[in-house]
Amino acid sequence: MIDLRSDTVTTPGDDMRRAMAQAAVGDDVYGEDPTVQHLERKIADLAGQEAALFFPSGTQSNLAALLSHCQRGDEYIVAQNAHTYRYEAGGAAVLGGIQPQPLECEHDGTLDLDKVADAVKVDDFHFARSRLLALENTIGGKALPLDYLARAEAVARRHNLGLHLDGARIFNAAVALGVEVSQLTRRFDSVSICLSKGLGAPIGSLLCARHDLIDRARRWRKMLGGGMRQVGILAAAGIYALEHNRDRLQQDHLHAQQLAAACAAIEQFKVVDGKAHTNMVFVATTLSENEFAALQAHAKANGLLLGGRLGGNILRLVTHKQISAQDITKAAQICAEFFAQ
């Protein structure tokens, strides 16, 4: 199947599986897994942070970060369409008593920093305490500009806010901007980095931060059920991904550009912004719910998996290491054949 639903669908190749099979392991809850320790040191160095902690998922890593920054009755400022707010089941509010203060995203994926400053509550017992600004990079496939990150840090420091980054696809952003990942992460107090998307590992995210914040996050990880035992088998996949799959992300971006051009040639599709953003293409359609379901069914019957629609009429298409140039040509052909019927 040609699977364009997400870059989370990637599976480990033979070399990654060999690395997993050969991994030295120990009990990570006791702090005794050497492969996990190697991975944590490696990702912390790449991110320009003091330490890191291995989590089974990005959702849990982000949640542990929010819980480590904030207490009950505190709030975090976040984009309306950010993963930590919209797609993580309200965990911060449900489990941490942390109030989100969502703001509308600008077209380029940034938050208007004047609006961020206006959203910070005064020190008054009527209000939740503003504690944290949470950003995401990439967001909707868009890489946040370097100068914006500097300005966001300045606003956070001026208002005594912590600064967290959901960097699930931070390596895509670094490749797109042509910089080292540390240039995008070093300004933040905490950064969550996912291994199981474009990097192609089967599981795992890491929270990178100062030692004291990681110590708090370790306690939260245990409470959330994220303490794992001989997890070096999975950490070995992450190490392999970092050492072999980072530079090839550029190929995914090129494939996304090819996909955007192919979709633009289909009359019933309109490519949002007229281009791809890193490894994502967003396509607007005027299909009814039943018509879209028919497109999905036709695509699946012909070897193509499409995700659901976002915001009513927007289809997200995502390239990854298991998508080739030939797959993109075939995918466009399958969609064109549906409309020709």
N, C-alpha and C positions, 0 to 999 in steps of 0.2 A: 504493500500500500504506500502511496505517496501521502504522507501525513503533514498537512500544513496547519494543524490546529494550534501547536505550540512547540517551543524548543524543549519542553519538558519530556517529550516522547522519545528522546534519544536513548539508545541502548549501548552498553559498553562493548567495545570491539575486543578482538582476541588478545591484543597486547595489554589492554587494561585488565581483562580477566586474569591474565597470567600474573600481573602485578598484585592483584587481589589475592590470588591463591598462594603467593609466596610471601605475603606480608607477615612480619613479626607482630605478635599480638600480646596483650595483657589486659587486665581489668581496668577499664578507663575510669570507672567510678572511684577506684582506689588511686587513680592517677598513674597507673602502671602500664599503659599501652604505649610503647615507643613509637609506633607509626602515627598514632594520633598526635603525640607530642611533636613529632617532626612536621606534620601538616600544620598544626597550630602555630609553630614558630615560623614556618615558611609564609603562611598567609598574613601573619602579623607584620613581618618584615616587608612584604609586598605592599601592604596597606599603610605603612608608616605608623603603625600603632604599637603599643607596648606588649600586648598579649592578645590571645584569641581563644575561643571556646567552640568546640564542635557540637553541632545540633543536628537532629535528624531532619529538620525542615526549616525553611525560611520563615514560615509563619511562627514557629516556636522561637526562633532566634530573634525575630522582631519583637514578639511579645515579651520575651525575657528582657530585652533592652528597654522597652517602655516601662516594665515593672521595676527595673533597676534605676531608672531615672526619676520615676514619679511615685508618689504615695497616693493613697485614697483621697479623693477630693481635689487632686491636681488635674491639670489639663495639658494636652499636647495639641499644637497647631499643625495642621496637615492639609494636603490637597484633597478635594472632594473625590477625585478619581485615583487616589493613592492606594496601593495594595494594603497598607497597614490599616486604612480606614474602611475601604469598601469590600475587600476580598478576604478578610481574615476573621470573619464571623463575629466581629465586635468583641474580640477577646480582651482588649485592654479595659473596656467598660465592664464586661461581665465578670472577669476574673480579678481585675485590679482596681475597680472603682475609679478608673481614670477617664475623664471626660474628653472626648475629641472636640476640637474646634475646627471644623472643616472650612476651607476657603476654596473658591473657584480657581482653577488652574488657568494660567495664561496660555495663549496658543502655542508658545514654544516649550511648554511643560513646566515653566517656572511658576512660583508664587510671587505675586506683587509684594515686594518687601515693605512698601508703605502700608499695605493692608495687613501684613503680618504684624507690623508695629502697632497698628490701630487695634488689632485683636488681642494684644496683651492686656490682661486685666490689671486694674490698679489693686494695690494691697488693701483689700476691704473684705470683711467676713461674709459679705453678700455673694461674693464671686468665687468660682473655682480658681485655684492658684495656677497661673501660667508658668509651666516648668520646662517645656521642651518644644523645639521646632523639629519636625520630622520631614525630610525630603526624600525623593526617590530618583534614582539615576541608573539606567535610563527609565523614563516614564512615557508610556505609549510609544516606546522605541526611540524617543528623543533624548539626546545627550545634553545634560545641563552645561552651559558655558562655564569656562574656568573663572572668568571675571565675576560671574553671578555667584559662584560658590564663595568667593572672597567677600562679596557684599552681604551674603546671607550670614556668614560667620560674624561679620561686624554687627549686624542687627541683633543676632542672638546674644552676643557678648554685652551689647549695650543694654539689653533688657534682662540680663541674667537668666537666659534660657540655655538649657542643654541643647546639643545639636546631634541628631541621629540621622543616619543615612540608610535607607533600604537600598542597598547596592546589589540587588539580585542579579542584575546584568551590568555591573560596573565595568567588567572587562570589555563588553561591547562598546561602552561609552569611551573607554580609554583608547581602543582601536580606532573608533570613529574620529576622535579628536587628535590622534597621533601623539599621545602623552603616556607617561608611566602612570599606572593606576594610583600610586601614592599621591600624585598631584591632585587627584579627585577625592581622596579620602582623608588626607592628613589633617584637614581643618575640622573634622568631626570628632565628637566625643565618643561616638560608637558607630560602627558600620557593620551591617549584615551582608555577607557575600554568599551567593548561591553557587554550588558546584554542579547542580543537576539540570541546568538549562543549556546554554550554548556551549559550556565546557564539557558536557556529555557524561558526567559521572552519574551513577544510578540514584544517588541519594546524598543529601548533606548540605548544610550551610554552616558558616562560621561567623560568630560575632567577634569583632575586633574592637578593642577599647583599652583604656588604662587598666592597670592591675586591680585597682579597688573596684571598678565597675564590673570587671570580669568576675571578681570574687562574689559580688552580689548576684550576678547572672548565674553563676554556678549553683547557688542555692535555689534560685527560681527554676533552673533547669531540672533539678531534682524534684521539686514540688510539682512541676508540670509533667513529670514522667519521662523526661528526656535523658536521664542517666542511662548510658548503655555500657555493655561489658566489653567483650573482645571485638571492639568496633574498628580495630586497625585494618580489618579486611575492607571496610568501606573507606577508611581514611586513605588507604593505598590507591583507591580509585581517584580520590580527590587530588593526591599528589601527582599521579599520572596526568590527570586533566590539566593541572596547572603547568606541568612541564612540557606537554605536547599539544594541547588544544587551544592555547590562547591566541597564537598568531593566526591560526586558520579562521578565526572569527571574521576576518576581512573577507574571506570567501563567501560567508553567509550574507554579508552586507552587499556584495556584488550580485549574488543570486537574488536578493530582495529587489535590487534595482531592475534586474532582468524580469522579475515577476511583476513589478509595477508597470513596466512597459508592455508586457503581455496582456495584463488586465486592462490597460488603457485602450487596447485595440478591440476590446469587446464592448459593443455599443451599450449594453445594459449595465455595465460597470462604470463607476466613476471613482478614480483613485483619489482619495483624500489628500489634499496638498499637492497632488500631481506627482508625488514621488514616494519612495520608500524612506523609512527612518530606521537606521541601522539594519536589523534583520526582520523588520515588520512592515507589512503593507496593509493599509486600511482601505477597504473598498465600500462605497455606498451603492446600494441597490434600491429599486422601487418595488421589489417583489413583495407580495402579500405573505402572510405567515405560511399559508398552504403552499404557495409557489416556492418559497425558500426551502421548505421541507422537501419539496419535490426535487429541487436542485441538489440538496444534500444526498437524497436517496440515489439520484442519477450518478452523482459523483462517486459515492461509495460502491455502487454496482460496477463502476468502471475503474476502480482502483485508486480513488482519491478521497481523503478524509478532510472535511471542512468543519470548522467549529461553529458554534452558535453565533447569533448576531449580538452586537454590543449596541446599547442605546437605540434599539428599534430596527435600524436599517443598515448598520455598519458591520461588515464582515472583516475579521482580523485574520491575516495570513502570515505565518511565521516560518522563516527559513532556518535551517540548522544543519548539522554535519551529515545528516542522512538524506539531504536533498541535493540533487545534482542539477546541472543546467538542463539535462534531458528531461528530468522530472518536471521542471517548470514549464517547458514547452508542452509536455503531455498534459499537465494540469490545466493550462490555458485552453488546450484543445478540447478537453473534456467539458469544461464550462461552456465553451463556444458551441459545442454540439448540443448541449441542453437547450440553449436559446434558439438554435436553428430549428429545433423541433416545434 
